C-alpha cells in the first residue's frame, strides 16, 4: 500500500491553534505522514508537534 503525505505551512502559530488540525489529520488519516513547514514557533509548540502530534517539522 502506498503511504499518503499531508503537507502544510504554519507561521506564528502556537500549539493550541495547530492542535485541532494535527489531531484531526492523525485521526482521519492515520497512515499518512504529516509534514509542516514552520517559522517563528515556540520551543513548546515544536516539542508538542514532534512528540505529541507525530509531525515532521
PDB file of N, H, CA, C and O in Angstrom:
ATOM      1  N   UNK A   1       0.838  -1.169   0.000  1.00  0.00           N
ATOM      2  CA  UNK A   1       0.000   0.000   0.000  1.00  0.00           C
ATOM      3  C   UNK A   1       0.891   1.244   0.000  1.00  0.00           C
ATOM      4  O   UNK A   1       1.898   1.293   0.707  1.00  0.00           O
ATOM      5  N   UNK A   2       0.520   2.236  -0.789  1.00  0.00           N
ATOM      6  H   UNK A   2      -0.298   2.197  -1.363  1.00  0.00           H
ATOM      7  CA  UNK A   2       1.261   3.496  -0.813  1.00  0.00           C
ATOM      8  C   UNK A   2       0.913   4.326   0.413  1.00  0.00           C
ATOM      9  O   UNK A   2      -0.221   4.311   0.892  1.00  0.00           O
ATOM     10  N   UNK A   3       1.889   5.036   0.899  1.00  0.00           N
ATOM     11  H   UNK A   3       2.810   5.048   0.509  1.00  0.00           H
ATOM     12  CA  UNK A   3       1.683   5.902   2.053  1.00  0.00           C
ATOM     13  C   UNK A   3       1.315   7.306   1.572  1.00  0.00           C
ATOM     14  O   UNK A   3       1.884   7.799   0.599  1.00  0.00           O
ATOM     15  N   UNK A   4       0.379   7.937   2.245  1.00  0.00           N
ATOM     16  H   UNK A   4      -0.083   7.536   3.036  1.00  0.00           H
ATOM     17  CA  UNK A   4      -0.040   9.291   1.901  1.00  0.00           C
ATOM     18  C   UNK A   4       0.814  10.313   2.629  1.00  0.00           C
ATOM     19  O   UNK A   4       1.412  10.023   3.666  1.00  0.00           O
ATOM     20  N   UNK A   5       0.862  11.508   2.070  1.00  0.00           N
ATOM     21  H   UNK A   5       0.377  11.743   1.228  1.00  0.00           H
ATOM     22  CA  UNK A   5       1.612  12.606   2.659  1.00  0.00           C
ATOM     23  C   UNK A   5       0.723  13.841   2.720  1.00  0.00           C
ATOM     24  O   UNK A   5       0.130  14.243   1.719  1.00  0.00           O
ATOM     25  N   UNK A   6       0.638  14.430   3.893  1.00  0.00           N
ATOM     26  H   UNK A   6       1.119  14.103   4.707  1.00  0.00           H
ATOM     27  CA  UNK A   6      -0.088  15.686   4.087  1.00  0.00           C
ATOM     28  C   UNK A   6       0.948  16.738   4.427  1.00  0.00           C
ATOM     29  O   UNK A   6       1.717  16.571   5.373  1.00  0.00           O
ATOM     30  N   UNK A   7       0.975  17.825   3.662  1.00  0.00           N
ATOM     31  H   UNK A   7       0.350  17.961   2.893  1.00  0.00           H
ATOM     32  CA  UNK A   7       1.955  18.894   3.888  1.00  0.00           C
ATOM     33  C   UNK A   7       1.212  20.198   4.185  1.00  0.00           C
ATOM     34  O   UNK A   7       0.127  20.449   3.662  1.00  0.00           O
ATOM     35  N   UNK A   8       1.821  21.014   5.032  1.00  0.00           N
ATOM     36  H   UNK A   8       2.703  20.810   5.457  1.00  0.00           H
ATOM     37  CA  UNK A   8       1.227  22.300   5.362  1.00  0.00           C
ATOM     38  C   UNK A   8       2.301  23.290   5.769  1.00  0.00           C
ATOM     39  O   UNK A   8       3.462  22.936   5.977  1.00  0.00           O
ATOM     40  N   UNK A   9       1.883  24.534   5.876  1.00  0.00           N
ATOM     41  H   UNK A   9       0.940  24.822   5.707  1.00  0.00           H
ATOM     42  CA  UNK A   9       2.760  25.623   6.295  1.00  0.00           C
ATOM     43  C   UNK A   9       2.113  26.313   7.486  1.00  0.00           C
ATOM     44  O   UNK A   9       0.916  26.598   7.472  1.00  0.00           O
ATOM     45  N   UNK A  10       2.906  26.581   8.512  1.00  0.00           N
ATOM     46  H   UNK A  10       3.879  26.350   8.523  1.00  0.00           H
ATOM     47  CA  UNK A  10       2.390  27.257   9.701  1.00  0.00           C
ATOM     48  C   UNK A  10       3.435  28.256  10.182  1.00  0.00           C
ATOM     49  O   UNK A  10       4.574  27.885  10.465  1.00  0.00           O
ATOM     50  N   UNK A  11       3.052  29.494  10.270  1.00  0.00           N
ATOM     51  H   UNK A  11       2.127  29.795  10.040  1.00  0.00           H
ATOM     52  CA  UNK A  11       3.969  30.514  10.766  1.00  0.00           C
ATOM     53  C   UNK A  11       3.260  31.357  11.825  1.00  0.00           C
ATOM     54  O   UNK A  11       2.108  31.753  11.648  1.00  0.00           O
ATOM     55  N   UNK A  12       3.944  31.620  12.898  1.00  0.00           N
ATOM     56  H   UNK A  12       4.880  31.298  13.042  1.00  0.00           H
ATOM     57  CA  UNK A  12       3.422  32.430  14.021  1.00  0.00           C
ATOM     58  C   UNK A  12       2.220  31.786  14.711  1.00  0.00           C
ATOM     59  O   UNK A  12       1.390  32.489  15.288  1.00  0.00           O
ATOM     60  N   UNK A  13       2.118  30.467  14.657  1.00  0.00           N
ATOM     61  H   UNK A  13       2.791  29.896  14.188  1.00  0.00           H
ATOM     62  CA  UNK A  13       1.030  29.779  15.349  1.00  0.00           C
ATOM     63  C   UNK A  13       1.579  29.112  16.600  1.00  0.00           C
ATOM     64  O   UNK A  13       2.759  28.767  16.668  1.00  0.00           O
ATOM     65  N   UNK A  14       0.704  28.931  17.598  1.00  0.00           N
ATOM     66  H   UNK A  14      -0.255  29.211  17.543  1.00  0.00           H
ATOM     67  CA  UNK A  14       1.102  28.168  18.769  1.00  0.00           C
ATOM     68  C   UNK A  14       0.424  26.801  18.701  1.00  0.00           C
ATOM     69  O   UNK A  14      -0.392  26.542  17.817  1.00  0.00           O
ATOM     70  N   UNK A  15       0.772  25.937  19.643  1.00  0.00           N
ATOM     71  H   UNK A  15       1.435  26.147  20.361  1.00  0.00           H
ATOM     72  CA  UNK A  15       0.251  24.578  19.636  1.00  0.00           C
ATOM     73  C   UNK A  15      -1.269  24.551  19.686  1.00  0.00           C
ATOM     74  O   UNK A  15      -1.892  23.721  19.024  1.00  0.00           O
ATOM     75  N   UNK A  16      -1.867  25.435  20.449  1.00  0.00           N
ATOM     76  H   UNK A  16      -1.361  26.109  20.986  1.00  0.00           H
ATOM     77  CA  UNK A  16      -3.313  25.401  20.641  1.00  0.00           C
ATOM     78  C   UNK A  16      -4.066  25.781  19.367  1.00  0.00           C
ATOM     79  O   UNK A  16      -5.220  25.386  19.202  1.00  0.00           O
ATOM     80  N   UNK A  17      -3.452  26.524  18.481  1.00  0.00           N
ATOM     81  H   UNK A  17      -2.514  26.844  18.615  1.00  0.00           H
ATOM     82  CA  UNK A  17      -4.057  26.832  17.183  1.00  0.00           C
ATOM     83  C   UNK A  17      -3.861  25.676  16.207  1.00  0.00           C
ATOM     84  O   UNK A  17      -4.721  25.430  15.361  1.00  0.00           O
ATOM     85  N   UNK A  18      -2.742  24.966  16.315  1.00  0.00           N
ATOM     86  H   UNK A  18      -2.044  25.166  17.002  1.00  0.00           H
ATOM     87  CA  UNK A  18      -2.432  23.867  15.403  1.00  0.00           C
ATOM     88  C   UNK A  18      -3.025  22.531  15.841  1.00  0.00           C
ATOM     89  O   UNK A  18      -3.234  21.637  15.021  1.00  0.00           O
ATOM     90  N   UNK A  19      -3.289  22.404  17.123  1.00  0.00           N
ATOM     91  H   UNK A  19      -3.119  23.130  17.789  1.00  0.00           H
ATOM     92  CA  UNK A  19      -3.744  21.128  17.679  1.00  0.00           C
ATOM     93  C   UNK A  19      -4.975  20.545  16.973  1.00  0.00           C
ATOM     94  O   UNK A  19      -4.951  19.359  16.643  1.00  0.00           O
ATOM     95  N   UNK A  20      -6.047  21.306  16.722  1.00  0.00           N
ATOM     96  H   UNK A  20      -6.066  22.269  16.990  1.00  0.00           H
ATOM     97  CA  UNK A  20      -7.209  20.700  16.049  1.00  0.00           C
ATOM     98  C   UNK A  20      -6.865  20.123  14.673  1.00  0.00           C
ATOM     99  O   UNK A  20      -7.345  19.049  14.312  1.00  0.00           O
ATOM    100  N   UNK A  21      -6.039  20.834  13.909  1.00  0.00           N
ATOM    101  H   UNK A  21      -5.649  21.707  14.203  1.00  0.00           H
ATOM    102  CA  UNK A  21      -5.644  20.348  12.590  1.00  0.00           C
ATOM    103  C   UNK A  21      -4.822  19.072  12.704  1.00  0.00           C
ATOM    104  O   UNK A  21      -5.083  18.095  12.003  1.00  0.00           O
ATOM    105  N   UNK A  22      -3.837  19.083  13.581  1.00  0.00           N
ATOM    106  H   UNK A  22      -3.625  19.878  14.151  1.00  0.00           H
ATOM    107  CA  UNK A  22      -2.941  17.934  13.728  1.00  0.00           C
ATOM    108  C   UNK A  22      -3.716  16.709  14.203  1.00  0.00           C
ATOM    109  O   UNK A  22      -3.570  15.626  13.636  1.00  0.00           O
ATOM    110  N   UNK A  23      -4.523  16.868  15.220  1.00  0.00           N
ATOM    111  H   UNK A  23      -4.641  17.747  15.681  1.00  0.00           H
ATOM    112  CA  UNK A  23      -5.269  15.734  15.757  1.00  0.00           C
ATOM    113  C   UNK A  23      -6.302  15.215  14.765  1.00  0.00           C
ATOM    114  O   UNK A  23      -6.504  14.005  14.657  1.00  0.00           O
ATOM    115  N   UNK A  24      -6.952  16.113  14.046  1.00  0.00           N
ATOM    116  H   UNK A  24      -6.787  17.095  14.134  1.00  0.00           H
ATOM    117  CA  UNK A  24      -7.914  15.704  13.033  1.00  0.00           C
ATOM    118  C   UNK A  24      -7.238  14.930  11.910  1.00  0.00           C
ATOM    119  O   UNK A  24      -7.753  13.913  11.445  1.00  0.00           O
ATOM    120  N   UNK A  25      -6.096  15.413  11.485  1.00  0.00           N
ATOM    121  H   UNK A  25      -5.677  16.239  11.863  1.00  0.00           H
ATOM    122  CA  UNK A  25      -5.350  14.728  10.433  1.00  0.00           C
ATOM    123  C   UNK A  25      -4.935  13.338  10.888  1.00  0.00           C
ATOM    124  O   UNK A  25      -5.096  12.370  10.144  1.00  0.00           O
ATOM    125  N   UNK A  26      -4.409  13.227  12.087  1.00  0.00           N
ATOM    126  H   UNK A  26      -4.279  14.013  12.691  1.00  0.00           H
ATOM    127  CA  UNK A  26      -3.977  11.934  12.609  1.00  0.00           C
ATOM    128  C   UNK A  26      -5.160  10.975  12.817  1.00  0.00           C
ATOM    129  O   UNK A  26      -5.025   9.767  12.621  1.00  0.00           O
ATOM    130  N   UNK A  27      -6.307  11.515  13.209  1.00  0.00           N
ATOM    131  H   UNK A  27      -6.417  12.497  13.368  1.00  0.00           H
ATOM    132  CA  UNK A  27      -7.481  10.691  13.446  1.00  0.00           C
ATOM    133  C   UNK A  27      -8.088  10.197  12.122  1.00  0.00           C
ATOM    134  O   UNK A  27      -8.506   9.043  12.021  1.00  0.00           O
ATOM    135  N   UNK A  28      -8.134  11.068  11.118  1.00  0.00           N
ATOM    136  H   UNK A  28      -7.795  12.005  11.199  1.00  0.00           H
ATOM    137  CA  UNK A  28      -8.799  10.734   9.865  1.00  0.00           C
ATOM    138  C   UNK A  28      -7.875  10.133   8.807  1.00  0.00           C
ATOM    139  O   UNK A  28      -8.346   9.495   7.866  1.00  0.00           O
ATOM    140  N   UNK A  29      -6.586  10.328   8.951  1.00  0.00           N
ATOM    141  H   UNK A  29      -6.203  10.847   9.715  1.00  0.00           H
ATOM    142  CA  UNK A  29      -5.593   9.784   8.010  1.00  0.00           C
ATOM    143  C   UNK A  29      -4.453   9.158   8.805  1.00  0.00           C
ATOM    144  O   UNK A  29      -3.321   9.633   8.725  1.00  0.00           O
ATOM    145  N   UNK A  30      -4.727   8.103   9.569  1.00  0.00           N
ATOM    146  H   UNK A  30      -5.647   7.717   9.633  1.00  0.00           H
ATOM    147  CA  UNK A  30      -3.702   7.567  10.471  1.00  0.00           C
ATOM    148  C   UNK A  30      -2.456   7.022   9.773  1.00  0.00           C
ATOM    149  O   UNK A  30      -1.386   6.970  10.379  1.00  0.00           O
ATOM    150  N   UNK A  31      -2.577   6.626   8.535  1.00  0.00           N
ATOM    151  H   UNK A  31      -3.447   6.668   8.043  1.00  0.00           H
ATOM    152  CA  UNK A  31      -1.413   6.070   7.860  1.00  0.00           C
ATOM    153  C   UNK A  31      -0.613   7.125   7.089  1.00  0.00           C
ATOM    154  O   UNK A  31       0.421   6.815   6.498  1.00  0.00           O
ATOM    155  N   UNK A  32      -1.090   8.359   7.097  1.00  0.00           N
ATOM    156  H   UNK A  32      -1.930   8.611   7.576  1.00  0.00           H
ATOM    157  CA  UNK A  32      -0.405   9.426   6.361  1.00  0.00           C
ATOM    158  C   UNK A  32       0.712  10.041   7.203  1.00  0.00           C
ATOM    159  O   UNK A  32       0.617  10.114   8.428  1.00  0.00           O
ATOM    160  N   UNK A  33       1.762  10.478   6.529  1.00  0.00           N
ATOM    161  H   UNK A  33       1.839  10.419   5.533  1.00  0.00           H
ATOM    162  CA  UNK A  33       2.793  11.277   7.180  1.00  0.00           C
ATOM    163  C   UNK A  33       2.357  12.731   7.114  1.00  0.00           C
ATOM    164  O   UNK A  33       1.891  13.199   6.075  1.00  0.00           O
ATOM    165  N   UNK A  34       2.506  13.439   8.212  1.00  0.00           N
ATOM    166  H   UNK A  34       2.885  13.060   9.056  1.00  0.00           H
ATOM    167  CA  UNK A  34       2.166  14.861   8.270  1.00  0.00           C
ATOM    168  C   UNK A  34       3.447  15.661   8.393  1.00  0.00           C
ATOM    169  O   UNK A  34       4.219  15.469   9.333  1.00  0.00           O
ATOM    170  N   UNK A  35       3.674  16.552   7.451  1.00  0.00           N
ATOM    171  H   UNK A  35       3.047  16.708   6.687  1.00  0.00           H
ATOM    172  CA  UNK A  35       4.860  17.402   7.444  1.00  0.00           C
ATOM    173  C   UNK A  35       4.405  18.846   7.448  1.00  0.00           C
ATOM    174  O   UNK A  35       3.633  19.264   6.585  1.00  0.00           O
ATOM    175  N   UNK A  36       4.884  19.614   8.424  1.00  0.00           N
ATOM    176  H   UNK A  36       5.511  19.275   9.126  1.00  0.00           H
ATOM    177  CA  UNK A  36       4.581  21.043   8.492  1.00  0.00           C
ATOM    178  C   UNK A  36       5.868  21.833   8.337  1.00  0.00           C
ATOM    179  O   UNK A  36       6.859  21.563   9.015  1.00  0.00           O
ATOM    180  N   UNK A  37       5.846  22.798   7.451  1.00  0.00           N
ATOM    181  H   UNK A  37       5.041  23.017   6.901  1.00  0.00           H
ATOM    182  CA  UNK A  37       6.936  23.752   7.333  1.00  0.00           C
ATOM    183  C   UNK A  37       6.574  24.904   8.259  1.00  0.00           C
ATOM    184  O   UNK A  37       5.557  25.569   8.060  1.00  0.00           O
ATOM    185  N   UNK A  38       7.402  25.140   9.266  1.00  0.00           N
ATOM    186  H   UNK A  38       8.229  24.600   9.427  1.00  0.00           H
ATOM    187  CA  UNK A  38       7.054  26.115  10.293  1.00  0.00           C
ATOM    188  C   UNK A  38       8.092  27.228  10.362  1.00  0.00           C
ATOM    189  O   UNK A  38       9.249  27.056   9.977  1.00  0.00           O
ATOM    190  N   UNK A  39       7.641  28.370  10.863  1.00  0.00           N
ATOM    191  H   UNK A  39       6.701  28.509  11.175  1.00  0.00           H
ATOM    192  CA  UNK A  39       8.522  29.506  11.071  1.00  0.00           C
ATOM    193  C   UNK A  39       8.019  30.262  12.283  1.00  0.00           C
ATOM    194  O   UNK A  39       6.817  30.456  12.462  1.00  0.00           O
ATOM    195  N   UNK A  40       8.950  30.681  13.103  1.00  0.00           N
ATOM    196  H   UNK A  40       9.926  30.524  12.957  1.00  0.00           H
ATOM    197  CA  UNK A  40       8.633  31.509  14.266  1.00  0.00           C
ATOM    198  C   UNK A  40       7.611  30.844  15.186  1.00  0.00           C
ATOM    199  O   UNK A  40       6.562  31.415  15.485  1.00  0.00           O
ATOM    200  N   UNK A  41       7.934  29.627  15.629  1.00  0.00           N
ATOM    201  H   UNK A  41       8.786  29.163  15.386  1.00  0.00           H
ATOM    202  CA  UNK A  41       7.096  28.963  16.617  1.00  0.00           C
ATOM    203  C   UNK A  41       7.946  28.736  17.868  1.00  0.00           C
ATOM    204  O   UNK A  41       9.174  28.675  17.806  1.00  0.00           O
ATOM    205  N   UNK A  42       7.266  28.614  18.987  1.00  0.00           N
ATOM    206  H   UNK A  42       6.268  28.663  19.037  1.00  0.00           H
ATOM    207  CA  UNK A  42       7.974  28.444  20.258  1.00  0.00           C
ATOM    208  C   UNK A  42       8.536  27.022  20.382  1.00  0.00           C
ATOM    209  O   UNK A  42       8.131  26.107  19.666  1.00  0.00           O
ATOM    210  N   UNK A  43       9.465  26.875  21.297  1.00  0.00           N
ATOM    211  H   UNK A  43       9.794  27.618  21.879  1.00  0.00           H
ATOM    212  CA  UNK A  43      10.024  25.554  21.577  1.00  0.00           C
ATOM    213  C   UNK A  43       8.938  24.606  22.088  1.00  0.00           C
ATOM    214  O   UNK A  43       8.934  23.420  21.757  1.00  0.00           O
ATOM    215  N   UNK A  44       8.028  25.132  22.887  1.00  0.00           N
ATOM    216  H   UNK A  44       8.032  26.095  23.156  1.00  0.00           H
ATOM    217  CA  UNK A  44       6.909  24.330  23.398  1.00  0.00           C
ATOM    218  C   UNK A  44       6.081  23.781  22.241  1.00  0.00           C
ATOM    219  O   UNK A  44       5.752  22.595  22.215  1.00  0.00           O
ATOM    220  N   UNK A  45       5.745  24.647  21.283  1.00  0.00           N
ATOM    221  H   UNK A  45       6.012  25.610  21.304  1.00  0.00           H
ATOM    222  CA  UNK A  45       4.942  24.236  20.132  1.00  0.00           C
ATOM    223  C   UNK A  45       5.684  23.211  19.294  1.00  0.00           C
ATOM    224  O   UNK A  45       5.099  22.209  18.883  1.00  0.00           O
ATOM    225  N   UNK A  46       6.952  23.444  19.037  1.00  0.00           N
ATOM    226  H   UNK A  46       7.427  24.258  19.371  1.00  0.00           H
ATOM    227  CA  UNK A  46       7.749  22.491  18.262  1.00  0.00           C
ATOM    228  C   UNK A  46       7.794  21.130  18.970  1.00  0.00           C
ATOM    229  O   UNK A  46       7.652  20.090  18.328  1.00  0.00           O
ATOM    230  N   UNK A  47       7.991  21.142  20.289  1.00  0.00           N
ATOM    231  H   UNK A  47       8.106  21.987  20.811  1.00  0.00           H
ATOM    232  CA  UNK A  47       8.035  19.900  21.054  1.00  0.00           C
ATOM    233  C   UNK A  47       6.700  19.163  20.989  1.00  0.00           C
ATOM    234  O   UNK A  47       6.673  17.946  20.804  1.00  0.00           O
ATOM    235  N   UNK A  48       5.599  19.885  21.139  1.00  0.00           N
ATOM    236  H   UNK A  48       5.620  20.874  21.289  1.00  0.00           H
ATOM    237  CA  UNK A  48       4.274  19.266  21.085  1.00  0.00           C
ATOM    238  C   UNK A  48       3.990  18.699  19.702  1.00  0.00           C
ATOM    239  O   UNK A  48       3.390  17.631  19.584  1.00  0.00           O
ATOM    240  N   UNK A  49       4.407  19.388  18.669  1.00  0.00           N
ATOM    241  H   UNK A  49       4.895  20.255  18.765  1.00  0.00           H
ATOM    242  CA  UNK A  49       4.198  18.895  17.312  1.00  0.00           C
ATOM    243  C   UNK A  49       4.960  17.601  17.069  1.00  0.00           C
ATOM    244  O   UNK A  49       4.424  16.650  16.500  1.00  0.00           O
ATOM    245  N   UNK A  50       6.199  17.574  17.500  1.00  0.00           N
ATOM    246  H   UNK A  50       6.634  18.346  17.963  1.00  0.00           H
ATOM    247  CA  UNK A  50       7.039  16.407  17.243  1.00  0.00           C
ATOM    248  C   UNK A  50       6.666  15.242  18.160  1.00  0.00           C
ATOM    249  O   UNK A  50       6.453  14.125  17.691  1.00  0.00           O
ATOM    250  N   UNK A  51       6.588  15.500  19.450  1.00  0.00           N
ATOM    251  H   UNK A  51       6.761  16.408  19.831  1.00  0.00           H
ATOM    252  CA  UNK A  51       6.346  14.407  20.404  1.00  0.00           C
ATOM    253  C   UNK A  51       4.881  14.059  20.536  1.00  0.00           C
ATOM    254  O   UNK A  51       4.519  12.882  20.527  1.00  0.00           O
ATOM    255  N   UNK A  52       4.038  15.060  20.657  1.00  0.00           N
ATOM    256  H   UNK A  52       4.331  16.015  20.664  1.00  0.00           H
ATOM    257  CA  UNK A  52       2.616  14.793  20.880  1.00  0.00           C
ATOM    258  C   UNK A  52       1.816  14.563  19.616  1.00  0.00           C
ATOM    259  O   UNK A  52       0.844  13.808  19.615  1.00  0.00           O
ATOM    260  N   UNK A  53       2.229  15.217  18.530  1.00  0.00           N
ATOM    261  H   UNK A  53       3.019  15.830  18.531  1.00  0.00           H
ATOM    262  CA  UNK A  53       1.454  15.105  17.308  1.00  0.00           C
ATOM    263  C   UNK A  53       2.069  14.232  16.244  1.00  0.00           C
ATOM    264  O   UNK A  53       1.435  13.946  15.229  1.00  0.00           O
ATOM    265  N   UNK A  54       3.302  13.804  16.464  1.00  0.00           N
ATOM    266  H   UNK A  54       3.818  14.037  17.288  1.00  0.00           H
ATOM    267  CA  UNK A  54       3.952  12.964  15.476  1.00  0.00           C
ATOM    268  C   UNK A  54       4.197  13.665  14.157  1.00  0.00           C
ATOM    269  O   UNK A  54       4.165  13.032  13.102  1.00  0.00           O
ATOM    270  N   UNK A  55       4.440  14.955  14.203  1.00  0.00           N
ATOM    271  H   UNK A  55       4.466  15.469  15.060  1.00  0.00           H
ATOM    272  CA  UNK A  55       4.616  15.759  12.999  1.00  0.00           C
ATOM    273  C   UNK A  55       6.100  15.896  12.684  1.00  0.00           C
ATOM    274  O   UNK A  55       6.921  16.054  13.588  1.00  0.00           O
ATOM    275  N   UNK A  56       6.433  15.836  11.424  1.00  0.00           N
ATOM    276  H   UNK A  56       5.766  15.707  10.690  1.00  0.00           H
ATOM    277  CA  UNK A  56       7.795  16.138  10.987  1.00  0.00           C
ATOM    278  C   UNK A  56       7.869  17.621  10.696  1.00  0.00           C
ATOM    279  O   UNK A  56       7.163  18.125   9.823  1.00  0.00           O
ATOM    280  N   UNK A  57       8.726  18.324  11.430  1.00  0.00           N
ATOM    281  H   UNK A  57       9.300  17.914  12.140  1.00  0.00           H
ATOM    282  CA  UNK A  57       8.869  19.774  11.255  1.00  0.00           C
ATOM    283  C   UNK A  57      10.190  20.087  10.590  1.00  0.00           C
ATOM    284  O   UNK A  57      10.501  21.254  10.353  1.00  0.00           O
TER     285      UNK A  57
END
